[in-house]
């Protein structure tokens, strides 16, 4: 039983460390956006930052969570230019004239 607890502890430490390194490997402006998002997010849970490949570039989606039915999610590029917003009252899924359904999820950068 002790060995199992030790293995689980090591696993959690490694996973936590990898996520921090993942954020540090992002462009500085994206790191800043994530830091601001963590401090100012609207929902107390289910918030996350996802990395997608869309229109031949990496983009980042800042999902507020599920505390509101009409919340929109901000989509930015690696230079922190806002490309558009997904969801919201209208249920928008168009970014730069293309459906975001064609985006490929690469990884979850951060979640609470």
C-alpha positions, 0 to 999 in steps of 0.5 A: 500500500505504501508503494502505491501511495508513493507511485501516485505521489510521484505521478502527480508531481510529474504531471503538475511539473509538466503542465507548468513547463508547458505554459512556460514554453508558450509565447510570452504574450500567451503566458500573460493572457493565461495568467490574466484569465486565471485571475479574472475568469467568470466561472469558479470551475470548468474553465480551461485554455485549449490549444488548437491547430486552425487555419495553419497556425496554433490558436488558443481558446479561453473557455470560461466554463459552464456557469452561464449559458450564453458565455463566449470563448475568446480565440487568439493566435500566438501573437495574442491577436483576437481572432474572434469569439465562439459560442455566446448568445448566437452560438457562433462557430465562425472564426476568420470566415471558417467554421471552427469545427475544422480546428484540430484540438492539440492539447489542454494547456490549463484547466481548473 
